[in-house]
């Protein structure tokens, strides 16, 4: 059976002056999420869109919303995004010591929960019991904070190691990779076990967007 590969365009790279039409350009594409980078200028050195934009996206998007919290206080956003039509909500392992509590909070309020690791954070920090609880593990392939960065090559080995642990545990989480992904990296990441790829600049810088997504998802 062919694996289902999710492509998640990062809305941060879209044209915010015509955001609704940008979203509508993807309506006919299957197996897709919209990735929302929520940054607070503390956990990362950038400030992006907040609650009003996310609320409006939830009203008009026809694909699942994938909120990635790059913030010092994920609990605040977990609680205040309830009712915003978010499908998956991911927090950073590095942002808290209360991982179990946050996972349960998200599971009680959202269909899917993810946990993210910065590039230099080893997948070994994730205990087996957390890997059996989450739906997504997001591996950052750039240092979080700004779009348009270059892909960090050692992420390939992190994907391989995480995929091996997933197989050993018979776990069901998706391996999502985010940052600097272009056609040249996508095939290698998928081969190593990734099944959810986030791309912003690569997709939005060169319409038509369906053609760019097809290049990220070969043989689909």
C-alpha positions, 0 to 999 in steps of 0.5 A, a space after each residue: 500500500 502506498 504511504 499517504 504523504 501530507 504536505 503542509 504549506 506554511 501560511 507564514 509565506 503566503 500573501 497576507 493581503 489576499 489570504 483567503 484567495 491564497 487558501 482557496 488555491 489549494 482547495 482541490 489538492 488532497 492530503 494537505 494541511 495548512 501549517 500555522 507558525 505561532 511565534 511570540 518573540 520570546 521562545 523564538 526571535 520573531 512575532 507572527 500572527 495571533 488569535 484574530 488571524 487564526 480564528 478567520 483561517 479556521 472559518 475559511 480553510 478547507 484543509 485541516 489547520 496545523 498549529 505549531 506553537 513556538 512560544 514560551 507559554 504553550 498552555 495559554 494558546 492551548 486554552 485560548 485556541 479552543 473553538 478555532 477549528 484547529 486539527 493538530 496542535 504541536 508544542 515544543 519539547 523545549 518550552 516546558 517540563 510538563 509534557 505529559 500534562 500538556 499532551 493530555 490538555 491538547 488531547 482533551 480539546 483537539 483531534 490531534 497532538 504533536 510535539 516538536 524538537 529543535 534541530 539540536 535536540 536529540 530524538 533520545 529526549 523523547 521517552 517511549 511513553 510520550 511517543 505512544 501518546 502523540 499523533 505527530 513528532 515535528 523535527 525542525 530542519 532549520 532553527 525556528 524563527 524565520 522562513 527562507 532558511 537552508 535545510 540542515 542536513 543532519 536532520 536526515 539521520 534524526 528522521 531515520 532514528 525516529 522512524 526506527 523507534 516508531 517501528 520498534 514501538 509499533 507507534 502510529 505518530 506521523 513524522 513531520 519535518 519543517 524548514 528549508 524543504 525543497 524538491 531535492 530534500 523531500 524524496 530523501 526525507 520520505 524515503 527515510 520515514 517522513 510522512 508530513 512535510 512543511 514547506 513555505 517559501 518553496 510553495 508560495 514563491 512559485 505558483 501554481 501551487 499544485 505543481 510545487 506540491 506534486 514535486 514535493 510528493 513524488 509518485 503521488 
